[in-house]
Amino acid sequence: QVQLVESGGGLVQPGGALRLSCAASRNIFGVYTMGWYRQPPGKQRELVASITSGGSTSYADSVKGRFTISRDNAKITVYLQMNSLKSEDTAIYYCNLRYSPYDYWGQGTQVTVSS
């Protein structure tokens, strides 16, 4: 079992940047995928970015070129660097670990982009 804790959310102006962190309670071994999801107000949850145990990354079209997902194995942490933020990026962001047969979620961190 793994616990995930997100941090780094906050209020930023359009065009600003934030880095979200997701710390796992222990090392993850074998095949897995970690991802960042977000849920804007009144909308469904959507996948923003993911990274596999092999290092492959993927991004939603809406964030390509602006967001970067990365992993620090030594610190058991996954990051989401968010640049050139837009008001449409406002959402609660959740860290997810898919580690078959388990699916773990963090508690979420609020990102608000507003002038």
VMD Tcl script that builds the backbone (N, CA, C; Angstrom):
set m [mol new atoms 345]
animate dup $m
set s [atomselect $m all]
$s set {name element resname resid chain x y z} {
  {N N GLN 1 A 0.829 -1.179 0.000}
  {CA C GLN 1 A 0.000 0.000 0.000}
  {C C GLN 1 A 0.876 1.246 0.000}
  {N N VAL 2 A 0.395 2.277 -0.684}
  {CA C VAL 2 A 1.142 3.509 -0.848}
  {C C VAL 2 A 0.239 4.691 -0.533}
  {N N GLN 3 A 0.782 5.649 0.171}
  {CA C GLN 3 A 0.097 6.914 0.384}
  {C C GLN 3 A 0.756 7.991 -0.467}
  {N N LEU 4 A -0.058 8.859 -1.055}
  {CA C LEU 4 A 0.416 9.939 -1.901}
  {C C LEU 4 A -0.001 11.270 -1.302}
  {N N VAL 5 A 0.926 12.207 -1.252}
  {CA C VAL 5 A 0.655 13.523 -0.692}
  {C C VAL 5 A 1.080 14.584 -1.696}
  {N N GLU 6 A 0.119 15.392 -2.154}
  {CA C GLU 6 A 0.409 16.470 -3.092}
  {C C GLU 6 A 0.708 17.766 -2.352}
  {N N SER 7 A 1.482 18.622 -3.006}
  {CA C SER 7 A 1.750 19.946 -2.482}
  {C C SER 7 A 2.134 20.857 -3.642}
  {N N GLY 8 A 2.150 22.155 -3.389}
  {CA C GLY 8 A 2.608 23.105 -4.379}
  {C C GLY 8 A 1.532 23.924 -5.053}
  {N N GLY 9 A 0.278 23.648 -4.766}
  {CA C GLY 9 A -0.789 24.422 -5.361}
  {C C GLY 9 A -0.853 25.825 -4.788}
  {N N GLY 10 A -1.671 26.656 -5.417}
  {CA C GLY 10 A -1.815 28.015 -4.950}
  {C C GLY 10 A -2.488 28.895 -5.968}
  {N N LEU 11 A -2.439 30.193 -5.716}
  {CA C LEU 11 A -3.030 31.204 -6.589}
  {C C LEU 11 A -1.933 31.881 -7.395}
  {N N VAL 12 A -2.082 31.884 -8.708}
  {CA C VAL 12 A -1.116 32.537 -9.590}
  {C C VAL 12 A -1.853 33.333 -10.654}
  {N N GLN 13 A -1.160 34.308 -11.227}
  {CA C GLN 13 A -1.714 35.085 -12.321}
  {C C GLN 13 A -1.529 34.361 -13.645}
  {N N PRO 14 A -2.360 34.656 -14.626}
  {CA C PRO 14 A -2.150 34.074 -15.948}
  {C C PRO 14 A -0.733 34.338 -16.443}
  {N N GLY 15 A -0.128 33.320 -17.034}
  {CA C GLY 15 A 1.244 33.412 -17.480}
  {C C GLY 15 A 2.268 33.001 -16.439}
  {N N GLY 16 A 1.825 32.794 -15.220}
  {CA C GLY 16 A 2.707 32.393 -14.147}
  {C C GLY 16 A 3.019 30.911 -14.171}
  {N N ALA 17 A 3.726 30.456 -13.143}
  {CA C ALA 17 A 4.177 29.075 -13.076}
  {C C ALA 17 A 4.033 28.516 -11.669}
  {N N LEU 18 A 3.806 27.227 -11.593}
  {CA C LEU 18 A 3.774 26.486 -10.345}
  {C C LEU 18 A 4.411 25.128 -10.568}
  {N N ARG 19 A 4.953 24.561 -9.508}
  {CA C ARG 19 A 5.423 23.192 -9.549}
  {C C ARG 19 A 4.713 22.387 -8.474}
  {N N LEU 20 A 3.987 21.377 -8.900}
  {CA C LEU 20 A 3.312 20.476 -7.991}
  {C C LEU 20 A 4.209 19.290 -7.672}
  {N N SER 21 A 4.115 18.814 -6.444}
  {CA C SER 21 A 4.882 17.657 -6.015}
  {C C SER 21 A 3.946 16.589 -5.480}
  {N N CYS 22 A 4.294 15.352 -5.714}
  {CA C CYS 22 A 3.551 14.209 -5.199}
  {C C CYS 22 A 4.548 13.263 -4.562}
  {N N ALA 23 A 4.500 13.161 -3.255}
  {CA C ALA 23 A 5.432 12.320 -2.516}
  {C C ALA 23 A 4.768 11.003 -2.135}
  {N N ALA 24 A 5.416 9.910 -2.457}
  {CA C ALA 24 A 4.925 8.588 -2.111}
  {C C ALA 24 A 5.528 8.125 -0.794}
  {N N SER 25 A 4.772 7.311 -0.072}
  {CA C SER 25 A 5.215 6.871 1.245}
  {C C SER 25 A 6.307 5.818 1.188}
  {N N ARG 26 A 6.490 5.203 0.034}
  {CA C ARG 26 A 7.557 4.234 -0.132}
  {C C ARG 26 A 7.940 4.131 -1.600}
  {N N ASN 27 A 9.052 3.497 -1.861}
  {CA C ASN 27 A 9.477 3.254 -3.232}
  {C C ASN 27 A 8.488 2.362 -3.958}
  {N N ILE 28 A 8.361 2.591 -5.253}
  {CA C ILE 28 A 7.498 1.789 -6.104}
  {C C ILE 28 A 8.385 0.911 -6.981}
  {N N PHE 29 A 8.082 -0.368 -7.003}
  {CA C PHE 29 A 8.875 -1.322 -7.771}
  {C C PHE 29 A 8.035 -1.954 -8.866}
  {N N GLY 30 A 8.690 -2.388 -9.912}
  {CA C GLY 30 A 8.011 -3.064 -10.997}
  {C C GLY 30 A 7.358 -2.092 -11.965}
  {N N VAL 31 A 6.260 -2.534 -12.567}
  {CA C VAL 31 A 5.580 -1.780 -13.602}
  {C C VAL 31 A 4.475 -0.926 -12.991}
  {N N TYR 32 A 4.500 0.349 -13.278}
  {CA C TYR 32 A 3.484 1.260 -12.758}
  {C C TYR 32 A 3.384 2.491 -13.645}
  {N N THR 33 A 2.326 3.238 -13.426}
  {CA C THR 33 A 2.148 4.531 -14.069}
  {C C THR 33 A 1.710 5.542 -13.020}
  {N N MET 34 A 2.356 6.679 -13.001}
  {CA C MET 34 A 1.928 7.776 -12.150}
  {C C MET 34 A 1.440 8.914 -13.030}
  {N N GLY 35 A 0.396 9.553 -12.579}
  {CA C GLY 35 A -0.173 10.619 -13.375}
  {C C GLY 35 A -0.741 11.737 -12.537}
  {N N TRP 36 A -0.941 12.861 -13.207}
  {CA C TRP 36 A -1.625 13.996 -12.622}
  {C C TRP 36 A -2.965 14.157 -13.319}
  {N N TYR 37 A -4.009 14.192 -12.527}
  {CA C TYR 37 A -5.350 14.471 -12.999}
  {C C TYR 37 A -5.791 15.818 -12.448}
  {N N ARG 38 A -6.785 16.402 -13.085}
  {CA C ARG 38 A -7.352 17.621 -12.551}
  {C C ARG 38 A -8.863 17.622 -12.752}
  {N N GLN 39 A -9.538 18.335 -11.874}
  {CA C GLN 39 A -10.980 18.464 -11.940}
  {C C GLN 39 A -11.352 19.933 -11.780}
  {N N PRO 40 A -11.659 20.604 -12.894}
  {CA C PRO 40 A -12.106 21.991 -12.808}
  {C C PRO 40 A -13.471 22.079 -12.143}
  {N N PRO 41 A -13.836 23.245 -11.642}
  {CA C PRO 41 A -15.150 23.396 -11.006}
  {C C PRO 41 A -16.277 23.016 -11.956}
  {N N GLY 42 A -17.151 22.140 -11.505}
  {CA C GLY 42 A -18.305 21.743 -12.288}
  {C C GLY 42 A -18.024 20.834 -13.458}
  {N N LYS 43 A -16.799 20.350 -13.584}
  {CA C LYS 43 A -16.441 19.495 -14.710}
  {C C LYS 43 A -15.916 18.150 -14.235}
  {N N GLN 44 A -15.755 17.235 -15.178}
  {CA C GLN 44 A -15.265 15.903 -14.862}
  {C C GLN 44 A -13.748 15.891 -14.712}
  {N N ARG 45 A -13.266 14.906 -14.009}
  {CA C ARG 45 A -11.835 14.716 -13.848}
  {C C ARG 45 A -11.197 14.334 -15.177}
  {N N GLU 46 A -10.016 14.864 -15.449}
  {CA C GLU 46 A -9.319 14.561 -16.681}
  {C C GLU 46 A -7.846 14.312 -16.409}
  {N N LEU 47 A -7.258 13.477 -17.234}
  {CA C LEU 47 A -5.833 13.190 -17.134}
  {C C LEU 47 A -5.036 14.314 -17.769}
  {N N VAL 48 A -4.062 14.819 -17.040}
  {CA C VAL 48 A -3.228 15.913 -17.511}
  {C C VAL 48 A -1.906 15.401 -18.063}
  {N N ALA 49 A -1.243 14.545 -17.300}
  {CA C ALA 49 A 0.065 14.030 -17.687}
  {C C ALA 49 A 0.335 12.737 -16.955}
  {N N SER 50 A 1.176 11.891 -17.533}
  {CA C SER 50 A 1.527 10.636 -16.891}
  {C C SER 50 A 2.965 10.271 -17.203}
  {N N ILE 51 A 3.520 9.441 -16.347}
  {CA C ILE 51 A 4.862 8.923 -16.552}
  {C C ILE 51 A 4.880 7.475 -16.096}
  {N N THR 52 A 5.493 6.610 -16.897}
  {CA C THR 52 A 5.544 5.192 -16.581}
  {C C THR 52 A 6.821 4.855 -15.831}
  {N N SER 53 A 6.856 3.635 -15.299}
  {CA C SER 53 A 8.055 3.156 -14.623}
  {C C SER 53 A 9.253 3.121 -15.560}
  {N N GLY 54 A 8.990 3.007 -16.870}
  {CA C GLY 54 A 10.045 3.028 -17.858}
  {C C GLY 54 A 10.477 4.418 -18.283}
  {N N GLY 55 A 9.783 5.439 -17.795}
  {CA C GLY 55 A 10.152 6.809 -18.088}
  {C C GLY 55 A 9.398 7.464 -19.226}
  {N N SER 56 A 8.467 6.760 -19.840}
  {CA C SER 56 A 7.679 7.343 -20.923}
  {C C SER 56 A 6.667 8.336 -20.375}
  {N N THR 57 A 6.520 9.452 -21.050}
  {CA C THR 57 A 5.594 10.490 -20.615}
  {C C THR 57 A 4.532 10.740 -21.665}
  {N N SER 58 A 3.397 11.235 -21.218}
  {CA C SER 58 A 2.331 11.642 -22.117}
  {C C SER 58 A 1.608 12.828 -21.515}
  {N N TYR 59 A 0.971 13.622 -22.393}
  {CA C TYR 59 A 0.324 14.845 -21.960}
  {C C TYR 59 A -0.996 15.037 -22.686}
  {N N ALA 60 A -1.920 15.669 -21.992}
  {CA C ALA 60 A -3.126 16.115 -22.655}
  {C C ALA 60 A -2.782 17.216 -23.651}
  {N N ASP 61 A -3.517 17.278 -24.741}
  {CA C ASP 61 A -3.238 18.281 -25.763}
  {C C ASP 61 A -3.273 19.704 -25.204}
  {N N SER 62 A -4.132 19.929 -24.240}
  {CA C SER 62 A -4.310 21.262 -23.696}
  {C C SER 62 A -3.101 21.779 -22.917}
  {N N VAL 63 A -2.198 20.882 -22.525}
  {CA C VAL 63 A -1.056 21.300 -21.713}
  {C C VAL 63 A 0.284 21.038 -22.381}
  {N N LYS 64 A 0.290 20.435 -23.554}
  {CA C LYS 64 A 1.544 20.151 -24.247}
  {C C LYS 64 A 2.318 21.438 -24.513}
  {N N GLY 65 A 3.599 21.380 -24.218}
  {CA C GLY 65 A 4.447 22.541 -24.395}
  {C C GLY 65 A 4.477 23.468 -23.206}
  {N N ARG 66 A 3.567 23.278 -22.256}
  {CA C ARG 66 A 3.511 24.129 -21.072}
  {C C ARG 66 A 3.810 23.373 -19.785}
  {N N PHE 67 A 3.358 22.128 -19.704}
  {CA C PHE 67 A 3.535 21.313 -18.499}
  {C C PHE 67 A 4.577 20.237 -18.739}
  {N N THR 68 A 5.305 19.886 -17.685}
  {CA C THR 68 A 6.291 18.822 -17.751}
  {C C THR 68 A 6.165 17.938 -16.522}
  {N N ILE 69 A 6.027 16.641 -16.738}
  {CA C ILE 69 A 5.996 15.695 -15.634}
  {C C ILE 69 A 7.373 15.054 -15.511}
  {N N SER 70 A 7.832 14.874 -14.290}
  {CA C SER 70 A 9.138 14.281 -14.053}
  {C C SER 70 A 9.118 13.489 -12.757}
  {N N ARG 71 A 10.168 12.730 -12.546}
  {CA C ARG 71 A 10.239 11.842 -11.390}
  {C C ARG 71 A 11.607 11.914 -10.749}
  {N N ASP 72 A 11.616 11.941 -9.438}
  {CA C ASP 72 A 12.843 11.904 -8.660}
  {C C ASP 72 A 12.812 10.616 -7.859}
  {N N ASN 73 A 13.499 9.602 -8.351}
  {CA C ASN 73 A 13.447 8.292 -7.710}
  {C C ASN 73 A 14.041 8.306 -6.301}
  {N N ALA 74 A 15.086 9.079 -6.107}
  {CA C ALA 74 A 15.734 9.124 -4.806}
  {C C ALA 74 A 14.805 9.661 -3.726}
  {N N LYS 75 A 13.937 10.603 -4.116}
  {CA C LYS 75 A 13.025 11.211 -3.156}
  {C C LYS 75 A 11.616 10.630 -3.221}
  {N N ILE 76 A 11.423 9.642 -4.109}
  {CA C ILE 76 A 10.130 8.997 -4.284}
  {C C ILE 76 A 9.059 10.055 -4.548}
  {N N THR 77 A 9.338 10.923 -5.479}
  {CA C THR 77 A 8.482 12.065 -5.737}
  {C C THR 77 A 8.284 12.261 -7.232}
  {N N VAL 78 A 7.068 12.621 -7.603}
  {CA C VAL 78 A 6.734 12.986 -8.973}
  {C C VAL 78 A 6.342 14.452 -8.991}
  {N N TYR 79 A 6.779 15.159 -10.029}
  {CA C TYR 79 A 6.526 16.583 -10.128}
  {C C TYR 79 A 5.716 16.906 -11.368}
  {N N LEU 80 A 5.025 18.018 -11.295}
  {CA C LEU 80 A 4.375 18.585 -12.466}
  {C C LEU 80 A 4.746 20.059 -12.525}
  {N N GLN 81 A 5.643 20.405 -13.448}
  {CA C GLN 81 A 6.016 21.789 -13.659}
  {C C GLN 81 A 5.012 22.411 -14.611}
  {N N MET 82 A 4.350 23.448 -14.172}
  {CA C MET 82 A 3.305 24.090 -14.948}
  {C C MET 82 A 3.730 25.514 -15.266}
  {N N ASN 83 A 3.949 25.791 -16.538}
  {CA C ASN 83 A 4.341 27.110 -17.002}
  {C C ASN 83 A 3.245 27.711 -17.867}
  {N N SER 84 A 3.333 29.008 -18.059}
  {CA C SER 84 A 2.373 29.717 -18.916}
  {C C SER 84 A 0.937 29.367 -18.555}
  {N N LEU 85 A 0.641 29.453 -17.286}
  {CA C LEU 85 A -0.668 29.032 -16.804}
  {C C LEU 85 A -1.784 29.921 -17.336}
  {N N LYS 86 A -2.911 29.283 -17.591}
  {CA C LYS 86 A -4.101 29.946 -18.090}
  {C C LYS 86 A -5.233 29.780 -17.092}
  {N N SER 87 A -6.243 30.615 -17.212}
  {CA C SER 87 A -7.395 30.498 -16.327}
  {C C SER 87 A -8.062 29.131 -16.461}
  {N N GLU 88 A -7.989 28.545 -17.643}
  {CA C GLU 88 A -8.573 27.231 -17.880}
  {C C GLU 88 A -7.870 26.117 -17.113}
  {N N ASP 89 A -6.693 26.399 -16.565}
  {CA C ASP 89 A -5.965 25.411 -15.783}
  {C C ASP 89 A -6.448 25.340 -14.340}
  {N N THR 90 A -7.322 26.238 -13.952}
  {CA C THR 90 A -7.850 26.243 -12.590}
  {C C THR 90 A -8.582 24.938 -12.304}
  {N N ALA 91 A -8.167 24.257 -11.253}
  {CA C ALA 91 A -8.742 22.957 -10.922}
  {C C ALA 91 A -8.113 22.444 -9.640}
  {N N ILE 92 A -8.699 21.386 -9.114}
  {CA C ILE 92 A -8.028 20.602 -8.096}
  {C C ILE 92 A -7.202 19.548 -8.816}
  {N N TYR 93 A -5.938 19.487 -8.495}
  {CA C TYR 93 A -5.024 18.553 -9.133}
  {C C TYR 93 A -4.754 17.377 -8.207}
  {N N TYR 94 A -4.866 16.168 -8.758}
  {CA C TYR 94 A -4.703 14.941 -7.993}
  {C C TYR 94 A -3.564 14.106 -8.557}
  {N N CYS 95 A -2.762 13.571 -7.676}
  {CA C CYS 95 A -1.737 12.612 -8.047}
  {C C CYS 95 A -2.327 11.213 -8.014}
  {N N ASN 96 A -1.980 10.406 -9.003}
  {CA C ASN 96 A -2.498 9.048 -9.113}
  {C C ASN 96 A -1.370 8.064 -9.357}
  {N N LEU 97 A -1.470 6.911 -8.723}
  {CA C LEU 97 A -0.558 5.805 -8.960}
  {C C LEU 97 A -1.364 4.589 -9.367}
  {N N ARG 98 A -1.117 4.100 -10.571}
  {CA C ARG 98 A -1.720 2.862 -11.033}
  {C C ARG 98 A -0.663 1.774 -10.940}
  {N N TYR 99 A -0.898 0.847 -10.025}
  {CA C TYR 99 A 0.068 -0.168 -9.667}
  {C C TYR 99 A -0.717 -1.457 -9.479}
  {N N SER 100 A -1.009 -2.078 -10.586}
  {CA C SER 100 A -1.936 -3.205 -10.640}
  {C C SER 100 A -1.678 -4.222 -9.549}
  {N N PRO 101 A -2.754 -4.652 -8.851}
  {CA C PRO 101 A -4.166 -4.347 -9.082}
  {C C PRO 101 A -4.683 -3.139 -8.309}
  {N N TYR 102 A -3.795 -2.236 -7.891}
  {CA C TYR 102 A -4.185 -1.131 -7.033}
  {C C TYR 102 A -4.199 0.195 -7.784}
  {N N ASP 103 A -4.955 1.121 -7.230}
  {CA C ASP 103 A -5.081 2.452 -7.787}
  {C C ASP 103 A -5.120 3.429 -6.617}
  {N N TYR 104 A -4.065 4.215 -6.471}
  {CA C TYR 104 A -3.938 5.112 -5.333}
  {C C TYR 104 A -4.112 6.559 -5.758}
  {N N TRP 105 A -4.662 7.355 -4.847}
  {CA C TRP 105 A -4.900 8.771 -5.111}
  {C C TRP 105 A -4.431 9.629 -3.955}
  {N N GLY 106 A -3.901 10.793 -4.283}
  {CA C GLY 106 A -3.601 11.786 -3.272}
  {C C GLY 106 A -4.851 12.560 -2.899}
  {N N GLN 107 A -4.707 13.474 -1.957}
  {CA C GLN 107 A -5.866 14.215 -1.451}
  {C C GLN 107 A -6.240 15.405 -2.324}
  {N N GLY 108 A -5.364 15.800 -3.219}
  {CA C GLY 108 A -5.626 16.909 -4.111}
  {C C GLY 108 A -5.026 18.211 -3.622}
  {N N THR 109 A -4.653 19.064 -4.567}
  {CA C THR 109 A -4.153 20.392 -4.247}
  {C C THR 109 A -4.778 21.390 -5.219}
  {N N GLN 110 A -5.225 22.514 -4.697}
  {CA C GLN 110 A -5.946 23.500 -5.493}
  {C C GLN 110 A -4.984 24.392 -6.259}
  {N N VAL 111 A -5.248 24.534 -7.551}
  {CA C VAL 111 A -4.541 25.491 -8.398}
  {C C VAL 111 A -5.557 26.485 -8.932}
  {N N THR 112 A -5.333 27.751 -8.661}
  {CA C THR 112 A -6.221 28.802 -9.142}
  {C C THR 112 A -5.413 29.799 -9.951}
  {N N VAL 113 A -5.827 30.021 -11.186}
  {CA C VAL 113 A -5.158 30.959 -12.081}
  {C C VAL 113 A -6.121 32.113 -12.335}
  {N N SER 114 A -5.775 33.265 -11.822}
  {CA C SER 114 A -6.667 34.416 -11.914}
  {C C SER 114 A -5.870 35.700 -11.795}
  {N N SER 115 A -6.319 36.718 -12.510}
  {CA C SER 115 A -5.712 38.034 -12.416}
  {C C SER 115 A -6.395 38.896 -11.371}
}
mol reanalyze $m
mol bondsrecalc $m
mol representation Tube
mol addrep $m
